[in-house]
């Protein structure tokens, strides 16, 4: 597989996941919203599998779930390490 295609695909995926987690952070400001209803389930469905295991490790701080914030940091870091200006895939291409 071409490194450029891989970089582009990975960049889009990581960018989309970062966006979904940022949107998930905004949704936590409105606890009355039902995440099982459209359109909120579009954000909840792909992010929840990442949040469940991390919630077992990181408890809420002051009643606030910070796990989406942690995932934004993780996806941003991975994106920068792989396809950033000095990323591994960027240097290989």
Phi and psi restraints in degrees (range 20) as a CNS / XPLOR table:
assign (resid 1 and name C) (resid 2 and name N)
       (resid 2 and name CA) (resid 2 and name C) 1.0 -67.8 20.0 2
assign (resid 2 and name N) (resid 2 and name CA)
       (resid 2 and name C) (resid 3 and name N) 1.0 135.8 20.0 2
assign (resid 2 and name C) (resid 3 and name N)
       (resid 3 and name CA) (resid 3 and name C) 1.0 -61.0 20.0 2
assign (resid 3 and name N) (resid 3 and name CA)
       (resid 3 and name C) (resid 4 and name N) 1.0 -36.3 20.0 2
assign (resid 3 and name C) (resid 4 and name N)
       (resid 4 and name CA) (resid 4 and name C) 1.0 -65.2 20.0 2
assign (resid 4 and name N) (resid 4 and name CA)
       (resid 4 and name C) (resid 5 and name N) 1.0 -43.3 20.0 2
assign (resid 4 and name C) (resid 5 and name N)
       (resid 5 and name CA) (resid 5 and name C) 1.0 -64.7 20.0 2
assign (resid 5 and name N) (resid 5 and name CA)
       (resid 5 and name C) (resid 6 and name N) 1.0 -41.7 20.0 2
assign (resid 5 and name C) (resid 6 and name N)
       (resid 6 and name CA) (resid 6 and name C) 1.0 -63.2 20.0 2
assign (resid 6 and name N) (resid 6 and name CA)
       (resid 6 and name C) (resid 7 and name N) 1.0 -44.2 20.0 2
assign (resid 6 and name C) (resid 7 and name N)
       (resid 7 and name CA) (resid 7 and name C) 1.0 -62.3 20.0 2
assign (resid 7 and name N) (resid 7 and name CA)
       (resid 7 and name C) (resid 8 and name N) 1.0 -44.4 20.0 2
assign (resid 7 and name C) (resid 8 and name N)
       (resid 8 and name CA) (resid 8 and name C) 1.0 -64.3 20.0 2
assign (resid 8 and name N) (resid 8 and name CA)
       (resid 8 and name C) (resid 9 and name N) 1.0 -46.1 20.0 2
assign (resid 8 and name C) (resid 9 and name N)
       (resid 9 and name CA) (resid 9 and name C) 1.0 -63.4 20.0 2
assign (resid 9 and name N) (resid 9 and name CA)
       (resid 9 and name C) (resid 10 and name N) 1.0 -45.6 20.0 2
assign (resid 9 and name C) (resid 10 and name N)
       (resid 10 and name CA) (resid 10 and name C) 1.0 -65.9 20.0 2
assign (resid 10 and name N) (resid 10 and name CA)
       (resid 10 and name C) (resid 11 and name N) 1.0 -38.6 20.0 2
assign (resid 10 and name C) (resid 11 and name N)
       (resid 11 and name CA) (resid 11 and name C) 1.0 -63.4 20.0 2
assign (resid 11 and name N) (resid 11 and name CA)
       (resid 11 and name C) (resid 12 and name N) 1.0 -42.3 20.0 2
assign (resid 11 and name C) (resid 12 and name N)
       (resid 12 and name CA) (resid 12 and name C) 1.0 -65.6 20.0 2
assign (resid 12 and name N) (resid 12 and name CA)
       (resid 12 and name C) (resid 13 and name N) 1.0 -42.8 20.0 2
assign (resid 12 and name C) (resid 13 and name N)
       (resid 13 and name CA) (resid 13 and name C) 1.0 -64.4 20.0 2
assign (resid 13 and name N) (resid 13 and name CA)
       (resid 13 and name C) (resid 14 and name N) 1.0 -48.4 20.0 2
assign (resid 13 and name C) (resid 14 and name N)
       (resid 14 and name CA) (resid 14 and name C) 1.0 -66.3 20.0 2
assign (resid 14 and name N) (resid 14 and name CA)
       (resid 14 and name C) (resid 15 and name N) 1.0 -37.2 20.0 2
assign (resid 14 and name C) (resid 15 and name N)
       (resid 15 and name CA) (resid 15 and name C) 1.0 -65.0 20.0 2
assign (resid 15 and name N) (resid 15 and name CA)
       (resid 15 and name C) (resid 16 and name N) 1.0 -41.7 20.0 2
assign (resid 15 and name C) (resid 16 and name N)
       (resid 16 and name CA) (resid 16 and name C) 1.0 -63.5 20.0 2
assign (resid 16 and name N) (resid 16 and name CA)
       (resid 16 and name C) (resid 17 and name N) 1.0 -44.6 20.0 2
assign (resid 16 and name C) (resid 17 and name N)
       (resid 17 and name CA) (resid 17 and name C) 1.0 -64.4 20.0 2
assign (resid 17 and name N) (resid 17 and name CA)
       (resid 17 and name C) (resid 18 and name N) 1.0 -39.7 20.0 2
assign (resid 17 and name C) (resid 18 and name N)
       (resid 18 and name CA) (resid 18 and name C) 1.0 -61.3 20.0 2
assign (resid 18 and name N) (resid 18 and name CA)
       (resid 18 and name C) (resid 19 and name N) 1.0 -44.3 20.0 2
assign (resid 18 and name C) (resid 19 and name N)
       (resid 19 and name CA) (resid 19 and name C) 1.0 -61.2 20.0 2
assign (resid 19 and name N) (resid 19 and name CA)
       (resid 19 and name C) (resid 20 and name N) 1.0 -43.9 20.0 2
assign (resid 19 and name C) (resid 20 and name N)
       (resid 20 and name CA) (resid 20 and name C) 1.0 -63.0 20.0 2
assign (resid 20 and name N) (resid 20 and name CA)
       (resid 20 and name C) (resid 21 and name N) 1.0 -39.1 20.0 2
assign (resid 20 and name C) (resid 21 and name N)
       (resid 21 and name CA) (resid 21 and name C) 1.0 -70.4 20.0 2
assign (resid 21 and name N) (resid 21 and name CA)
       (resid 21 and name C) (resid 22 and name N) 1.0 -35.0 20.0 2
assign (resid 21 and name C) (resid 22 and name N)
       (resid 22 and name CA) (resid 22 and name C) 1.0 -64.0 20.0 2
assign (resid 22 and name N) (resid 22 and name CA)
       (resid 22 and name C) (resid 23 and name N) 1.0 -42.7 20.0 2
assign (resid 22 and name C) (resid 23 and name N)
       (resid 23 and name CA) (resid 23 and name C) 1.0 -63.1 20.0 2
assign (resid 23 and name N) (resid 23 and name CA)
       (resid 23 and name C) (resid 24 and name N) 1.0 -37.2 20.0 2
assign (resid 23 and name C) (resid 24 and name N)
       (resid 24 and name CA) (resid 24 and name C) 1.0 -64.5 20.0 2
assign (resid 24 and name N) (resid 24 and name CA)
       (resid 24 and name C) (resid 25 and name N) 1.0 -36.9 20.0 2
assign (resid 24 and name C) (resid 25 and name N)
       (resid 25 and name CA) (resid 25 and name C) 1.0 -61.3 20.0 2
assign (resid 25 and name N) (resid 25 and name CA)
       (resid 25 and name C) (resid 26 and name N) 1.0 -44.3 20.0 2
assign (resid 25 and name C) (resid 26 and name N)
       (resid 26 and name CA) (resid 26 and name C) 1.0 -62.5 20.0 2
assign (resid 26 and name N) (resid 26 and name CA)
       (resid 26 and name C) (resid 27 and name N) 1.0 -39.5 20.0 2
assign (resid 26 and name C) (resid 27 and name N)
       (resid 27 and name CA) (resid 27 and name C) 1.0 -65.2 20.0 2
assign (resid 27 and name N) (resid 27 and name CA)
       (resid 27 and name C) (resid 28 and name N) 1.0 -26.5 20.0 2
assign (resid 27 and name C) (resid 28 and name N)
       (resid 28 and name CA) (resid 28 and name C) 1.0 -68.7 20.0 2
assign (resid 28 and name N) (resid 28 and name CA)
       (resid 28 and name C) (resid 29 and name N) 1.0 -16.9 20.0 2
assign (resid 28 and name C) (resid 29 and name N)
       (resid 29 and name CA) (resid 29 and name C) 1.0 -73.1 20.0 2
assign (resid 29 and name N) (resid 29 and name CA)
       (resid 29 and name C) (resid 30 and name N) 1.0 -15.4 20.0 2
assign (resid 29 and name C) (resid 30 and name N)
       (resid 30 and name CA) (resid 30 and name C) 1.0 -122.0 20.0 2
assign (resid 30 and name N) (resid 30 and name CA)
       (resid 30 and name C) (resid 31 and name N) 1.0 77.6 20.0 2
assign (resid 30 and name C) (resid 31 and name N)
       (resid 31 and name CA) (resid 31 and name C) 1.0 -66.6 20.0 2
assign (resid 31 and name N) (resid 31 and name CA)
       (resid 31 and name C) (resid 32 and name N) 1.0 -15.7 20.0 2
assign (resid 31 and name C) (resid 32 and name N)
       (resid 32 and name CA) (resid 32 and name C) 1.0 -77.2 20.0 2
assign (resid 32 and name N) (resid 32 and name CA)
       (resid 32 and name C) (resid 33 and name N) 1.0 -11.9 20.0 2
assign (resid 32 and name C) (resid 33 and name N)
       (resid 33 and name CA) (resid 33 and name C) 1.0 -70.9 20.0 2
assign (resid 33 and name N) (resid 33 and name CA)
       (resid 33 and name C) (resid 34 and name N) 1.0 140.5 20.0 2
assign (resid 33 and name C) (resid 34 and name N)
       (resid 34 and name CA) (resid 34 and name C) 1.0 -91.3 20.0 2
assign (resid 34 and name N) (resid 34 and name CA)
       (resid 34 and name C) (resid 35 and name N) 1.0 109.4 20.0 2
assign (resid 34 and name C) (resid 35 and name N)
       (resid 35 and name CA) (resid 35 and name C) 1.0 -72.8 20.0 2
assign (resid 35 and name N) (resid 35 and name CA)
       (resid 35 and name C) (resid 36 and name N) 1.0 -6.2 20.0 2
assign (resid 35 and name C) (resid 36 and name N)
       (resid 36 and name CA) (resid 36 and name C) 1.0 -90.6 20.0 2
assign (resid 36 and name N) (resid 36 and name CA)
       (resid 36 and name C) (resid 37 and name N) 1.0 -1.4 20.0 2
assign (resid 36 and name C) (resid 37 and name N)
       (resid 37 and name CA) (resid 37 and name C) 1.0 -106.9 20.0 2
assign (resid 37 and name N) (resid 37 and name CA)
       (resid 37 and name C) (resid 38 and name N) 1.0 150.6 20.0 2
assign (resid 37 and name C) (resid 38 and name N)
       (resid 38 and name CA) (resid 38 and name C) 1.0 -67.3 20.0 2
assign (resid 38 and name N) (resid 38 and name CA)
       (resid 38 and name C) (resid 39 and name N) 1.0 138.9 20.0 2
assign (resid 38 and name C) (resid 39 and name N)
       (resid 39 and name CA) (resid 39 and name C) 1.0 -95.2 20.0 2
assign (resid 39 and name N) (resid 39 and name CA)
       (resid 39 and name C) (resid 40 and name N) 1.0 0.1 20.0 2
assign (resid 39 and name C) (resid 40 and name N)
       (resid 40 and name CA) (resid 40 and name C) 1.0 -69.9 20.0 2
assign (resid 40 and name N) (resid 40 and name CA)
       (resid 40 and name C) (resid 41 and name N) 1.0 -25.6 20.0 2
assign (resid 40 and name C) (resid 41 and name N)
       (resid 41 and name CA) (resid 41 and name C) 1.0 -68.5 20.0 2
assign (resid 41 and name N) (resid 41 and name CA)
       (resid 41 and name C) (resid 42 and name N) 1.0 -19.9 20.0 2
assign (resid 41 and name C) (resid 42 and name N)
       (resid 42 and name CA) (resid 42 and name C) 1.0 -65.3 20.0 2
assign (resid 42 and name N) (resid 42 and name CA)
       (resid 42 and name C) (resid 43 and name N) 1.0 -31.4 20.0 2
assign (resid 42 and name C) (resid 43 and name N)
       (resid 43 and name CA) (resid 43 and name C) 1.0 -87.7 20.0 2
assign (resid 43 and name N) (resid 43 and name CA)
       (resid 43 and name C) (resid 44 and name N) 1.0 -40.1 20.0 2
assign (resid 43 and name C) (resid 44 and name N)
       (resid 44 and name CA) (resid 44 and name C) 1.0 -70.3 20.0 2
assign (resid 44 and name N) (resid 44 and name CA)
       (resid 44 and name C) (resid 45 and name N) 1.0 -39.4 20.0 2
assign (resid 44 and name C) (resid 45 and name N)
       (resid 45 and name CA) (resid 45 and name C) 1.0 -59.7 20.0 2
assign (resid 45 and name N) (resid 45 and name CA)
       (resid 45 and name C) (resid 46 and name N) 1.0 -50.0 20.0 2
assign (resid 45 and name C) (resid 46 and name N)
       (resid 46 and name CA) (resid 46 and name C) 1.0 -79.2 20.0 2
assign (resid 46 and name N) (resid 46 and name CA)
       (resid 46 and name C) (resid 47 and name N) 1.0 -17.5 20.0 2
assign (resid 46 and name C) (resid 47 and name N)
       (resid 47 and name CA) (resid 47 and name C) 1.0 -94.1 20.0 2
assign (resid 47 and name N) (resid 47 and name CA)
       (resid 47 and name C) (resid 48 and name N) 1.0 -28.7 20.0 2
assign (resid 47 and name C) (resid 48 and name N)
       (resid 48 and name CA) (resid 48 and name C) 1.0 -59.0 20.0 2
assign (resid 48 and name N) (resid 48 and name CA)
       (resid 48 and name C) (resid 49 and name N) 1.0 -40.6 20.0 2
assign (resid 48 and name C) (resid 49 and name N)
       (resid 49 and name CA) (resid 49 and name C) 1.0 -60.3 20.0 2
assign (resid 49 and name N) (resid 49 and name CA)
       (resid 49 and name C) (resid 50 and name N) 1.0 -26.3 20.0 2
assign (resid 49 and name C) (resid 50 and name N)
       (resid 50 and name CA) (resid 50 and name C) 1.0 -80.0 20.0 2
assign (resid 50 and name N) (resid 50 and name CA)
       (resid 50 and name C) (resid 51 and name N) 1.0 -34.3 20.0 2
assign (resid 50 and name C) (resid 51 and name N)
       (resid 51 and name CA) (resid 51 and name C) 1.0 -77.3 20.0 2
assign (resid 51 and name N) (resid 51 and name CA)
       (resid 51 and name C) (resid 52 and name N) 1.0 -35.5 20.0 2
assign (resid 51 and name C) (resid 52 and name N)
       (resid 52 and name CA) (resid 52 and name C) 1.0 -57.2 20.0 2
assign (resid 52 and name N) (resid 52 and name CA)
       (resid 52 and name C) (resid 53 and name N) 1.0 -52.2 20.0 2
assign (resid 52 and name C) (resid 53 and name N)
       (resid 53 and name CA) (resid 53 and name C) 1.0 -67.2 20.0 2
assign (resid 53 and name N) (resid 53 and name CA)
       (resid 53 and name C) (resid 54 and name N) 1.0 -33.8 20.0 2
assign (resid 53 and name C) (resid 54 and name N)
       (resid 54 and name CA) (resid 54 and name C) 1.0 -71.9 20.0 2
assign (resid 54 and name N) (resid 54 and name CA)
       (resid 54 and name C) (resid 55 and name N) 1.0 -30.3 20.0 2
assign (resid 54 and name C) (resid 55 and name N)
       (resid 55 and name CA) (resid 55 and name C) 1.0 -64.9 20.0 2
assign (resid 55 and name N) (resid 55 and name CA)
       (resid 55 and name C) (resid 56 and name N) 1.0 -26.1 20.0 2
assign (resid 55 and name C) (resid 56 and name N)
       (resid 56 and name CA) (resid 56 and name C) 1.0 -72.0 20.0 2
assign (resid 56 and name N) (resid 56 and name CA)
       (resid 56 and name C) (resid 57 and name N) 1.0 -25.9 20.0 2
assign (resid 56 and name C) (resid 57 and name N)
       (resid 57 and name CA) (resid 57 and name C) 1.0 -93.7 20.0 2
assign (resid 57 and name N) (resid 57 and name CA)
       (resid 57 and name C) (resid 58 and name N) 1.0 -42.5 20.0 2
assign (resid 57 and name C) (resid 58 and name N)
       (resid 58 and name CA) (resid 58 and name C) 1.0 -110.1 20.0 2
assign (resid 58 and name N) (resid 58 and name CA)
       (resid 58 and name C) (resid 59 and name N) 1.0 108.4 20.0 2
assign (resid 58 and name C) (resid 59 and name N)
       (resid 59 and name CA) (resid 59 and name C) 1.0 -75.7 20.0 2
assign (resid 59 and name N) (resid 59 and name CA)
       (resid 59 and name C) (resid 60 and name N) 1.0 161.1 20.0 2
assign (resid 59 and name C) (resid 60 and name N)
       (resid 60 and name CA) (resid 60 and name C) 1.0 -60.8 20.0 2
assign (resid 60 and name N) (resid 60 and name CA)
       (resid 60 and name C) (resid 61 and name N) 1.0 143.4 20.0 2
assign (resid 60 and name C) (resid 61 and name N)
       (resid 61 and name CA) (resid 61 and name C) 1.0 -105.3 20.0 2
assign (resid 61 and name N) (resid 61 and name CA)
       (resid 61 and name C) (resid 62 and name N) 1.0 114.2 20.0 2
assign (resid 61 and name C) (resid 62 and name N)
       (resid 62 and name CA) (resid 62 and name C) 1.0 62.4 20.0 2
assign (resid 62 and name N) (resid 62 and name CA)
       (resid 62 and name C) (resid 63 and name N) 1.0 31.0 20.0 2
assign (resid 62 and name C) (resid 63 and name N)
       (resid 63 and name CA) (resid 63 and name C) 1.0 81.3 20.0 2
assign (resid 63 and name N) (resid 63 and name CA)
       (resid 63 and name C) (resid 64 and name N) 1.0 5.5 20.0 2
assign (resid 63 and name C) (resid 64 and name N)
       (resid 64 and name CA) (resid 64 and name C) 1.0 -108.4 20.0 2
assign (resid 64 and name N) (resid 64 and name CA)
       (resid 64 and name C) (resid 65 and name N) 1.0 127.0 20.0 2
assign (resid 64 and name C) (resid 65 and name N)
       (resid 65 and name CA) (resid 65 and name C) 1.0 -78.3 20.0 2
assign (resid 65 and name N) (resid 65 and name CA)
       (resid 65 and name C) (resid 66 and name N) 1.0 111.7 20.0 2
assign (resid 65 and name C) (resid 66 and name N)
       (resid 66 and name CA) (resid 66 and name C) 1.0 -98.0 20.0 2
assign (resid 66 and name N) (resid 66 and name CA)
       (resid 66 and name C) (resid 67 and name N) 1.0 2.8 20.0 2
assign (resid 66 and name C) (resid 67 and name N)
       (resid 67 and name CA) (resid 67 and name C) 1.0 -62.7 20.0 2
assign (resid 67 and name N) (resid 67 and name CA)
       (resid 67 and name C) (resid 68 and name N) 1.0 -35.1 20.0 2
assign (resid 67 and name C) (resid 68 and name N)
       (resid 68 and name CA) (resid 68 and name C) 1.0 -63.6 20.0 2
assign (resid 68 and name N) (resid 68 and name CA)
       (resid 68 and name C) (resid 69 and name N) 1.0 -33.2 20.0 2
assign (resid 68 and name C) (resid 69 and name N)
       (resid 69 and name CA) (resid 69 and name C) 1.0 -66.2 20.0 2
assign (resid 69 and name N) (resid 69 and name CA)
       (resid 69 and name C) (resid 70 and name N) 1.0 -40.6 20.0 2
assign (resid 69 and name C) (resid 70 and name N)
       (resid 70 and name CA) (resid 70 and name C) 1.0 -62.2 20.0 2
assign (resid 70 and name N) (resid 70 and name CA)
       (resid 70 and name C) (resid 71 and name N) 1.0 -42.4 20.0 2
assign (resid 70 and name C) (resid 71 and name N)
       (resid 71 and name CA) (resid 71 and name C) 1.0 -67.6 20.0 2
assign (resid 71 and name N) (resid 71 and name CA)
       (resid 71 and name C) (resid 72 and name N) 1.0 -33.7 20.0 2
assign (resid 71 and name C) (resid 72 and name N)
       (resid 72 and name CA) (resid 72 and name C) 1.0 -60.5 20.0 2
assign (resid 72 and name N) (resid 72 and name CA)
       (resid 72 and name C) (resid 73 and name N) 1.0 -43.7 20.0 2
assign (resid 72 and name C) (resid 73 and name N)
       (resid 73 and name CA) (resid 73 and name C) 1.0 -63.4 20.0 2
assign (resid 73 and name N) (resid 73 and name CA)
       (resid 73 and name C) (resid 74 and name N) 1.0 -42.0 20.0 2
assign (resid 73 and name C) (resid 74 and name N)
       (resid 74 and name CA) (resid 74 and name C) 1.0 -65.4 20.0 2
assign (resid 74 and name N) (resid 74 and name CA)
       (resid 74 and name C) (resid 75 and name N) 1.0 -48.0 20.0 2
assign (resid 74 and name C) (resid 75 and name N)
       (resid 75 and name CA) (resid 75 and name C) 1.0 -65.9 20.0 2
assign (resid 75 and name N) (resid 75 and name CA)
       (resid 75 and name C) (resid 76 and name N) 1.0 -36.2 20.0 2
assign (resid 75 and name C) (resid 76 and name N)
       (resid 76 and name CA) (resid 76 and name C) 1.0 -65.9 20.0 2
assign (resid 76 and name N) (resid 76 and name CA)
       (resid 76 and name C) (resid 77 and name N) 1.0 -41.8 20.0 2
assign (resid 76 and name C) (resid 77 and name N)
       (resid 77 and name CA) (resid 77 and name C) 1.0 -64.7 20.0 2
assign (resid 77 and name N) (resid 77 and name CA)
       (resid 77 and name C) (resid 78 and name N) 1.0 -46.3 20.0 2
assign (resid 77 and name C) (resid 78 and name N)
       (resid 78 and name CA) (resid 78 and name C) 1.0 -62.3 20.0 2
assign (resid 78 and name N) (resid 78 and name CA)
       (resid 78 and name C) (resid 79 and name N) 1.0 -41.7 20.0 2
assign (resid 78 and name C) (resid 79 and name N)
       (resid 79 and name CA) (resid 79 and name C) 1.0 -62.1 20.0 2
assign (resid 79 and name N) (resid 79 and name CA)
       (resid 79 and name C) (resid 80 and name N) 1.0 -42.6 20.0 2
assign (resid 79 and name C) (resid 80 and name N)
       (resid 80 and name CA) (resid 80 and name C) 1.0 -67.5 20.0 2
assign (resid 80 and name N) (resid 80 and name CA)
       (resid 80 and name C) (resid 81 and name N) 1.0 -40.6 20.0 2
assign (resid 80 and name C) (resid 81 and name N)
       (resid 81 and name CA) (resid 81 and name C) 1.0 -66.8 20.0 2
assign (resid 81 and name N) (resid 81 and name CA)
       (resid 81 and name C) (resid 82 and name N) 1.0 -33.2 20.0 2
assign (resid 81 and name C) (resid 82 and name N)
       (resid 82 and name CA) (resid 82 and name C) 1.0 -93.0 20.0 2
assign (resid 82 and name N) (resid 82 and name CA)
       (resid 82 and name C) (resid 83 and name N) 1.0 -45.0 20.0 2
assign (resid 82 and name C) (resid 83 and name N)
       (resid 83 and name CA) (resid 83 and name C) 1.0 -127.2 20.0 2
assign (resid 83 and name N) (resid 83 and name CA)
       (resid 83 and name C) (resid 84 and name N) 1.0 12.8 20.0 2
assign (resid 83 and name C) (resid 84 and name N)
       (resid 84 and name CA) (resid 84 and name C) 1.0 -71.2 20.0 2
assign (resid 84 and name N) (resid 84 and name CA)
       (resid 84 and name C) (resid 85 and name N) 1.0 -174.2 20.0 2
assign (resid 84 and name C) (resid 85 and name N)
       (resid 85 and name CA) (resid 85 and name C) 1.0 -59.1 20.0 2
assign (resid 85 and name N) (resid 85 and name CA)
       (resid 85 and name C) (resid 86 and name N) 1.0 -35.9 20.0 2
assign (resid 85 and name C) (resid 86 and name N)
       (resid 86 and name CA) (resid 86 and name C) 1.0 -113.2 20.0 2
assign (resid 86 and name N) (resid 86 and name CA)
       (resid 86 and name C) (resid 87 and name N) 1.0 24.5 20.0 2
assign (resid 86 and name C) (resid 87 and name N)
       (resid 87 and name CA) (resid 87 and name C) 1.0 -70.6 20.0 2
assign (resid 87 and name N) (resid 87 and name CA)
       (resid 87 and name C) (resid 88 and name N) 1.0 161.2 20.0 2
assign (resid 87 and name C) (resid 88 and name N)
       (resid 88 and name CA) (resid 88 and name C) 1.0 -61.3 20.0 2
assign (resid 88 and name N) (resid 88 and name CA)
       (resid 88 and name C) (resid 89 and name N) 1.0 -47.7 20.0 2
assign (resid 88 and name C) (resid 89 and name N)
       (resid 89 and name CA) (resid 89 and name C) 1.0 -69.1 20.0 2
assign (resid 89 and name N) (resid 89 and name CA)
       (resid 89 and name C) (resid 90 and name N) 1.0 -32.3 20.0 2
assign (resid 89 and name C) (resid 90 and name N)
       (resid 90 and name CA) (resid 90 and name C) 1.0 -66.3 20.0 2
assign (resid 90 and name N) (resid 90 and name CA)
       (resid 90 and name C) (resid 91 and name N) 1.0 -40.9 20.0 2
assign (resid 90 and name C) (resid 91 and name N)
       (resid 91 and name CA) (resid 91 and name C) 1.0 -70.7 20.0 2
assign (resid 91 and name N) (resid 91 and name CA)
       (resid 91 and name C) (resid 92 and name N) 1.0 -29.9 20.0 2
assign (resid 91 and name C) (resid 92 and name N)
       (resid 92 and name CA) (resid 92 and name C) 1.0 -73.2 20.0 2
assign (resid 92 and name N) (resid 92 and name CA)
       (resid 92 and name C) (resid 93 and name N) 1.0 -25.2 20.0 2
